[in-house]
Amino acid sequence: MTSALRRAALAATTAALVGTALMAPARAAAPVDLQPEDLSRGADVAVAHIDAGDFVLGDRRVDVGGSRAYVLGRAGKAWLVGTSDANGGGRFRIVRVQADDTTKVIKRGISFFELKLSDNGRYFVHVGRGTRKSVPIRVFSSRTGKLKTEQSFANFPSVMGMGGSRVVLSTWTTGDTGTKSWDTTTGEVTTLTRRPANLVDIGNDLLASYTKDPYQGGCMVLSTLSDPTKRLWKSCSDRVEAFSPDGRRMATIGILSDGIGPSVVQEREIDGSTLATYSTGWFGRVQFEDDADLLLEVNGDTQAATVRCNEGACENATDPVAVQQPRTTLGQPARRFGSAVPGATR
């Protein structure tokens, strides 16, 4: 947390406590409306991100090529970045950014929207094309891009994450709905729960999953991954969008949020206790910068910026720009910062 934001959060907390012994629960607090033009400028985004097509981390700036780029995560001392054409529909490349800022294309032709980096950064997993009876899931080296192993699965599984030799998969097909674990060493596949996954954090042993299709009245359950029967929180109105690196906090959005993005994001403890609620025209990317600070891609009434928030105290982490026409293609939101994996926040 930046010092200014820390002071602001402390002041907000102190003001809320003074003069009352019985305060309303945090979830009852009014949403903090985020309009970038009304916020002060704080420190720049601290995590690896893309700015004007370049990979940026602190003072480092590296041209990774491609019309669009997205940070996938850390791979040892290097970073992996996915690039594509301007529409995000072709000319896909996986680029390795070395510690000395040199770059190497290690893979071509696979969409980074469908890729998951392993927790240790050594591998990335990709779902290939196939049929309902057989879809290949392939594991590649993050250093060379070479294929390490592959196995075919039925019913169009989604890859939720990889930790060690285990890949976590999720399926929605009737009769085969649930979350599974694939041991890439032995080939064994184990069903963890009949609930399909929404989000997984293998390192922090967290699984957010659905009781059934949320459009059919399903709810979201947060549990441990090692024992999905150990419930930490349940909601029939919200779903988990991001976990903090230490697994003690999360960000949630409306369970049916779709299209251009949600208009409300809630910052919560891992037990579901609400720390703050944020609203704007629409949010793009939602990510934790560290164990406490949220980075929110805010698209307000007239201006857009990446905004850093902690328990209701917020500041701009990028300079505000005019709001652009929203992207409505599912799975391809505007991406001005960040990564899809907790390991990329450092």
Buried (B, 14 or more C-beta within 10 A) or exposed (E): BBEBBBEBBEEBEEEBEEEEEEEEEBEEBEBBEBBBEEBEBBBBBBBBBBBEEBBBBEEEEBEBBBEBBBBBBBBEEBBBBBBBEEEBEEBBBBBBBBEEEEBEBBBEEBBBBBBBBBBBBBBBBBBEEBEEEEBEBBBBBBBEBEEBBBBEBBBBBBBBBBBEBBBBBBBBEEEBBBBBBBBBEEEEBEEBBEBBBBBBBBBBBBBBBBBBEBEEEBBBBBBBBEEBEEEBBEBEEBBBBBBBBBBEBBBBBBBEBEEBBBBBBBBBBBEBEBBBBBBBBBBBBBBBBBEBBBBBBBBBEEBBBBBBBBBBBBBBBBEBEEBEEBBEEEEBBBBBBBBBBBBBBE
